[in-house]
Amino acid sequence: MARVASVSRVRVTAEAARRFLVARQLLAPARSLEGGPGAVLEVFRRLGSIQFDPIAVAGRTHDLVLHARVAGYETGWGEQLYERRESFEAVNKGLSFVPTSDYPWFRGTQGGRAGRVLADNADVAEKVLERVRADGPLSALDFEREHGATVDWFGVRTNVVRAVLEAYAATGVLGLARREGNRRYYDVLERLVPSEALEREVPLRERFRHKMLSRYRAHGLLGASGGGDIFGGLGPAKPDPRVPDHPGRTALRVELVESGELVAVEVEGVRGTRFVLGDEVELLAAPPELPPSVAFLPPFDPLIWDRGLLGSLFHFDYVWDLFFPPAKRRFGWYVLPLLFRDRFVGRIEPRIDRDEQRVKILGLWWEEGFAPRRVEGFVDALREALRAYLRFAAAARVEWAPHLRAEKRLFPTRS
């Protein structure tokens, strides 16, 4: 659909906003995109990037994002794109997988902490780069440990080789060739990125503009600011002489609105102005009816980014308890919100036991007032979601915690 540049502001009901977000997030219904690795590329096209997190107790974040949207998703599909150089790792809100075609907007820039690490360890940096050029891809464990003045974020002296490799990646000299568990292998970018993307130069201002638009694309209805790090890495809100050629986030957002790439939105019951992509205004005005389906969403799923909007629009209070000591957790350590149609109805705490080929359900909590048996279509939808999760986990059975006997009877599953 063509961009609707003439629309200056849209007003929508809360129900329409919820249905819109679920539909444009490719969750209506969940796990419905067909086409294997090609469907993964469709998710990239819609969301722009997918955040990465190495914690794998319930599945890694990017795999869970894709599992929620792609029919029969297998973790190898995402890895195929990475190995074929159709995606790469870059910082976009957090460490993320980004389509390789977007490399010119995400290339590293010399300076900051990474530049200081290379300058402070010039001799080691030179030797490391020469070796990677000759033998790469290599990990930090392929080198003798080197110590120096460089410290990590906690002030602890770190392996200089690891720090240098990370700094080269941050400054756009090296890139991640592959991961083996949590071990990262680096290679020179000439062997990782197509020459046409590597050679294209994009002005710094345009890079920030592109990245800002990518945040709105990933979520669908963000405001001008947000909690956490929604707009982290996009520079200051106002012009800052320390960041030349950057007009500030506010001016960039104004540009996007004036060009019609973003359109201002007022949502019933939600404070502040939201923004929608210009070519999604019609979908927001007339979102589809949502079929009954359940999705397990990870903590870094783009629909979960804006915790304030979850509260005001979905009436769902979500805090990731991983960051709290056990005594202060309200729920479990790694809990996945349960999305049914356009509502968050509960939380589930699954664990994948790969050695025993089983999934353990350690906890299941319903939102106040939600009764699974009384909601048409929910029981069947959650049963199907559990069966799909079993297949995703390559598990043969579900094992329920002893206190979940009623849930075990209500939601029997087979892989």
MIMI-66344 format. One line per 8 residues: number of its first residue (from 1); their letters; for each residue x, y, z of C-alpha. Coordinates in nm, 2 decimals, decimal comma. Layout:
MIMI-66344
NUM) a) X Y Z; ...
END
This chain:
MIMI-66344
1) marvasvs) 0,00 0,00 0,00; 0,13 0,35 -0,08; 0,24 0,57 0,20; -0,03 0,80 0,33; 0,16 1,13 0,37; -0,15 1,35 0,39; -0,27 1,19 0,72; -0,15 1,40 1,01
9) rvrvtaea) -0,31 1,23 1,31; -0,53 0,92 1,36; -0,76 0,84 1,66; -0,84 0,48 1,74; -1,02 0,28 2,01; -0,82 0,06 2,25; -0,96 -0,25 2,10; -0,86 -0,15 1,75
17) arrflvar) -0,51 -0,07 1,87; -0,47 -0,41 2,03; -0,60 -0,60 1,73; -0,38 -0,39 1,50; -0,07 -0,47 1,71; -0,13 -0,84 1,72; -0,21 -0,86 1,35; 0,09 -0,65 1,23
25) qllapars) 0,31 -0,85 1,46; 0,22 -1,16 1,25; 0,05 -1,32 1,55; -0,31 -1,35 1,41; -0,30 -1,64 1,43; 0,03 -1,74 1,59; 0,27 -1,97 1,40; 0,09 -1,92 1,07
33) leggpgav) 0,37 -1,80 0,84; 0,45 -2,09 0,60; 0,77 -2,13 0,40; 1,05 -2,24 0,62; 1,36 -2,01 0,60; 1,16 -1,79 0,36; 0,91 -1,72 0,63; 1,19 -1,62 0,86
41) levfrrlg) 1,29 -1,36 0,61; 0,93 -1,23 0,61; 0,95 -1,18 0,98; 1,27 -0,98 0,93; 1,10 -0,78 0,66; 0,82 -0,69 0,89; 1,02 -0,63 1,21; 1,35 -0,51 1,07
49) siqfdpia) 1,56 -0,69 1,33; 1,52 -0,95 1,60; 1,69 -0,91 1,94; 1,94 -1,17 2,05; 1,99 -1,31 2,40; 2,20 -1,62 2,48; 1,98 -1,75 2,77; 1,83 -2,08 2,63
57) vagrthdl) 1,64 -2,24 2,92; 1,31 -2,19 2,74; 1,46 -2,12 2,40; 1,68 -1,83 2,29; 1,49 -1,50 2,24; 1,53 -1,48 1,87; 1,42 -1,84 1,83; 1,11 -1,78 2,04
65) vlharvag) 1,02 -1,47 1,84; 1,03 -1,67 1,52; 0,86 -1,98 1,68; 0,57 -1,76 1,77; 0,52 -1,65 1,41; 0,65 -1,92 1,17; 0,48 -2,25 1,12; 0,69 -2,55 1,24
73) yetgwgeq) 0,99 -2,32 1,31; 1,32 -2,50 1,35; 1,62 -2,32 1,51; 1,83 -2,43 1,21; 1,63 -2,20 0,98; 1,76 -1,89 1,15; 2,11 -2,03 1,15; 2,09 -2,10 0,78
81) lyerresf) 2,03 -1,73 0,71; 2,32 -1,64 0,93; 2,55 -1,89 0,76; 2,44 -1,77 0,42; 2,52 -1,41 0,52; 2,16 -1,30 0,48; 2,16 -1,18 0,84; 2,43 -1,04 1,07
89) eavnkgls) 2,46 -0,93 1,43; 2,44 -0,56 1,51; 2,33 -0,34 1,79; 1,97 -0,22 1,74; 1,82 -0,16 2,09; 2,02 -0,46 2,19; 2,24 -0,71 2,02; 2,01 -0,81 1,73
97) fvptsdyp) 2,00 -1,01 1,40; 1,96 -0,76 1,11; 1,92 -0,83 0,74; 2,26 -0,81 0,57; 2,11 -0,57 0,31; 2,08 -0,31 0,60; 2,45 -0,33 0,68; 2,53 0,02 0,55
105) wfrgtqgg) 2,30 0,17 0,82; 2,45 -0,04 1,10; 2,82 -0,05 1,02; 3,04 0,02 1,32; 3,20 0,35 1,38; 3,55 0,42 1,53; 3,53 0,59 1,86; 3,39 0,56 2,21
113) ragrvlad) 3,50 0,28 2,44; 3,58 0,04 2,16; 3,82 0,29 2,00; 3,99 0,35 2,33; 4,04 -0,03 2,38; 4,21 -0,05 2,04; 4,43 0,25 2,11; 4,53 0,14 2,46
121) nadvaekv) 4,62 -0,21 2,33; 4,76 -0,12 1,99; 5,03 -0,40 1,98; 4,79 -0,67 2,07; 4,53 -0,53 1,84; 4,77 -0,54 1,54; 4,87 -0,90 1,61; 4,51 -1,01 1,65
129) lervradg) 4,40 -0,85 1,33; 4,69 -0,99 1,13; 4,61 -1,34 1,26; 4,24 -1,32 1,18; 4,31 -1,19 0,83; 4,54 -1,49 0,77; 4,35 -1,77 0,96; 4,00 -1,65 1,05
137) plsaldfe) 3,74 -1,71 1,17; 3,89 -1,73 1,52; 3,77 -1,70 1,88; 3,94 -1,55 2,18; 4,04 -1,90 2,28; 4,25 -1,94 1,97; 4,50 -1,69 2,11; 4,72 -1,68 2,41
145) rehgatvd) 4,57 -1,48 2,69; 4,70 -1,12 2,71; 4,66 -0,90 3,01; 4,67 -0,52 3,03; 4,49 -0,22 3,18; 4,16 -0,29 3,00; 3,88 -0,38 3,24; 3,52 -0,50 3,18
153) wfgvrtnv) 3,20 -0,32 3,28; 3,25 -0,43 3,64; 3,61 -0,30 3,67; 3,76 -0,65 3,65; 4,08 -0,69 3,44; 3,98 -0,88 3,13; 4,15 -1,09 2,86; 4,28 -0,82 2,62
161) vravleay) 4,24 -1,04 2,32; 3,87 -1,08 2,39; 3,83 -0,71 2,44; 4,02 -0,63 2,12; 3,80 -0,87 1,92; 3,49 -0,72 2,06; 3,62 -0,37 1,99; 3,70 -0,45 1,63
169) aatgvlgl) 3,35 -0,58 1,59; 3,20 -0,26 1,74; 3,41 -0,04 1,51; 3,32 -0,23 1,19; 3,66 -0,40 1,12; 3,56 -0,75 1,22; 3,22 -0,93 1,24; 3,08 -1,24 1,39
177) arregnrr) 3,12 -1,53 1,16; 2,94 -1,79 1,38; 2,87 -1,89 1,74; 2,93 -2,22 1,90; 2,73 -2,21 2,22; 2,84 -1,88 2,38; 3,18 -1,88 2,20; 3,20 -1,62 1,93
185) yydvlerl) 3,42 -1,65 1,61; 3,53 -1,34 1,43; 3,64 -1,27 1,08; 3,71 -0,97 0,86; 3,40 -0,81 0,72; 3,52 -0,86 0,36; 3,45 -1,23 0,40; 3,11 -1,18 0,58
193) vpsealer) 2,93 -0,90 0,40; 2,86 -0,87 0,02; 3,09 -0,61 -0,14; 2,80 -0,39 -0,26; 2,68 -0,35 0,10; 3,03 -0,31 0,24; 3,12 -0,04 -0,01; 2,81 0,17 0,04
201) evplrerf) 2,86 0,47 0,26; 2,56 0,62 0,44; 2,59 0,95 0,62; 2,57 0,93 1,00; 2,25 1,13 1,01; 2,08 0,89 0,78; 2,20 0,59 0,99; 2,03 0,73 1,30
209) rhkmlsry) 1,72 0,81 1,10; 1,70 0,46 0,97; 1,76 0,31 1,31; 1,49 0,52 1,47; 1,24 0,41 1,20; 1,34 0,05 1,26; 1,23 0,07 1,62; 0,88 0,19 1,52
217) rahgllga) 0,87 -0,08 1,25; 0,96 -0,35 1,50; 0,69 -0,26 1,75; 0,42 -0,09 1,55; 0,29 0,17 1,79; 0,57 0,33 2,00; 0,55 0,68 2,15; 0,81 0,95 2,15
225) sgggdifg) 0,99 0,79 2,44; 0,98 0,47 2,63; 1,11 0,29 2,93; 1,41 0,07 2,94; 1,63 0,10 2,63; 1,37 0,13 2,35; 1,55 0,42 2,19; 1,89 0,34 2,34
233) glgpakpd) 2,18 0,38 2,10; 2,01 0,65 1,89; 2,20 0,94 2,04; 2,07 1,23 2,25; 1,71 1,37 2,22; 1,85 1,72 2,14; 2,15 1,83 1,93; 2,48 1,77 2,11
241) prvpdhpg) 2,81 1,91 1,99; 2,98 1,59 2,10; 2,78 1,40 1,83; 2,84 1,60 1,51; 2,60 1,56 1,22; 2,33 1,43 1,46; 2,03 1,66 1,49; 1,89 1,47 1,79
249) rtalrvel) 1,61 1,21 1,82; 1,34 1,47 1,84; 1,43 1,63 1,51; 1,47 1,29 1,34; 1,12 1,19 1,46; 0,98 1,52 1,32; 1,14 1,45 0,99; 0,98 1,10 0,98
257) vesgelva) 0,64 1,25 1,05; 0,68 1,53 0,79; 0,78 1,28 0,53; 0,47 1,06 0,61; 0,68 0,76 0,71; 0,53 0,80 1,06; 0,18 0,92 1,15; 0,08 1,04 1,49
265) vevegvrg) -0,19 0,83 1,67; -0,42 0,90 1,97; -0,52 0,57 2,14; -0,83 0,56 2,37; -0,71 0,53 2,73; -0,34 0,56 2,65; -0,16 0,88 2,75; 0,06 1,06 2,50
273) trfvlgde) 0,10 1,04 2,13; 0,19 0,71 1,96; 0,32 0,67 1,60; 0,24 0,42 1,33; 0,42 0,35 1,00; 0,25 0,56 0,73; 0,18 0,25 0,51; 0,00 0,08 0,81
281) vellaapp) -0,26 0,35 0,87; -0,53 0,16 0,69; -0,46 -0,16 0,89; -0,48 0,04 1,21; -0,81 0,19 1,10; -0,96 -0,15 1,02; -0,78 -0,43 1,19; -0,90 -0,78 1,13
289) elppsvaf) -1,09 -1,01 1,36; -0,84 -1,23 1,55; -0,88 -1,60 1,54; -0,83 -1,80 1,87; -0,46 -1,88 1,90; -0,20 -1,87 2,19; 0,15 -1,75 2,15; 0,44 -1,78 2,40
297) lppfdpli) 0,63 -1,45 2,38; 0,98 -1,41 2,52; 1,09 -1,11 2,73; 1,26 -0,94 2,44; 0,98 -0,99 2,19; 0,91 -0,65 2,02; 0,54 -0,66 2,14; 0,68 -0,68 2,50
305) wdrgllgs) 0,92 -0,38 2,46; 0,69 -0,11 2,58; 0,59 -0,22 2,94; 0,40 0,11 2,99; 0,18 0,03 2,68; 0,13 -0,33 2,81; -0,02 -0,18 3,12; -0,24 0,09 2,97
313) lfhfdyvw) -0,35 -0,08 2,65; -0,35 -0,45 2,75; -0,38 -0,41 3,13; -0,09 -0,65 3,17; 0,18 -0,58 3,43; 0,49 -0,75 3,31; 0,83 -0,74 3,50; 1,10 -0,98 3,41
321) dlffppak) 1,17 -1,15 3,74; 1,51 -1,28 3,62; 1,66 -0,95 3,75; 1,53 -1,00 4,10; 1,65 -1,24 4,38; 1,43 -1,54 4,43; 1,26 -1,40 4,74; 1,14 -1,09 4,54
329) rrfgwyvl) 1,01 -1,27 4,24; 0,63 -1,26 4,19; 0,64 -1,54 3,93; 0,93 -1,75 3,80; 1,28 -1,69 3,67; 1,22 -1,71 3,30; 0,85 -1,66 3,24; 0,68 -1,62 2,90
337) pllfrdrf) 0,36 -1,40 2,86; 0,07 -1,59 2,71; -0,11 -1,40 2,43; -0,46 -1,51 2,34; -0,63 -1,32 2,06; -0,57 -0,96 2,16; -0,52 -1,02 2,54; -0,24 -1,13 2,76
345) vgriepri) -0,41 -1,39 2,98; -0,13 -1,54 3,18; 0,23 -1,65 3,21; 0,40 -1,98 3,17; 0,74 -2,10 3,29; 0,87 -2,38 3,07; 1,22 -2,54 3,08; 1,37 -2,74 2,79
353) drdeqrvk) 1,55 -3,05 2,92; 1,74 -3,15 2,60; 1,91 -3,45 2,76; 1,58 -3,61 2,86; 1,39 -3,48 2,56; 1,12 -3,32 2,77; 0,97 -2,99 2,86; 0,91 -2,91 3,22
361) ilglwwee) 0,63 -2,67 3,31; 0,74 -2,51 3,64; 0,46 -2,26 3,67; 0,14 -2,13 3,51; -0,03 -1,82 3,63; -0,36 -1,67 3,50; -0,45 -1,31 3,50; -0,70 -1,20 3,76
369) gfaprrve) -1,05 -1,29 3,64; -0,94 -1,51 3,36; -1,10 -1,86 3,37; -0,96 -2,09 3,10; -1,26 -2,32 3,07; -1,50 -2,03 3,03; -1,33 -1,86 2,74; -1,44 -2,00 2,40
377) gfvdalre) -1,15 -2,15 2,20; -0,88 -2,10 2,47; -0,83 -2,46 2,59; -0,79 -2,60 2,24; -0,56 -2,30 2,15; -0,33 -2,36 2,45; -0,32 -2,73 2,38; -0,20 -2,66 2,02
385) alraylrf) 0,05 -2,40 2,15; 0,20 -2,66 2,39; 0,22 -2,92 2,11; 0,39 -2,67 1,89; 0,63 -2,58 2,17; 0,72 -2,95 2,22; 0,81 -2,98 1,85; 1,01 -2,66 1,87
393) aaaarvew) 1,20 -2,80 2,18; 1,25 -3,14 2,00; 1,09 -3,29 2,31; 0,88 -3,60 2,34; 0,67 -3,51 2,65; 0,56 -3,25 2,89; 0,63 -3,29 3,26; 0,42 -3,07 3,49
401) aphlraek) 0,52 -2,95 3,83; 0,32 -3,13 4,11; 0,11 -2,82 4,20; -0,02 -2,81 3,84; -0,22 -3,13 3,84; -0,54 -2,95 3,73; -0,36 -2,79 3,44; -0,20 -3,12 3,34
409) rlfptrs) -0,55 -3,27 3,31; -0,69 -2,98 3,12; -0,41 -2,95 2,87; -0,29 -3,30 2,78; -0,03 -3,29 2,50; 0,16 -3,52 2,27; 0,46 -3,42 2,05
END
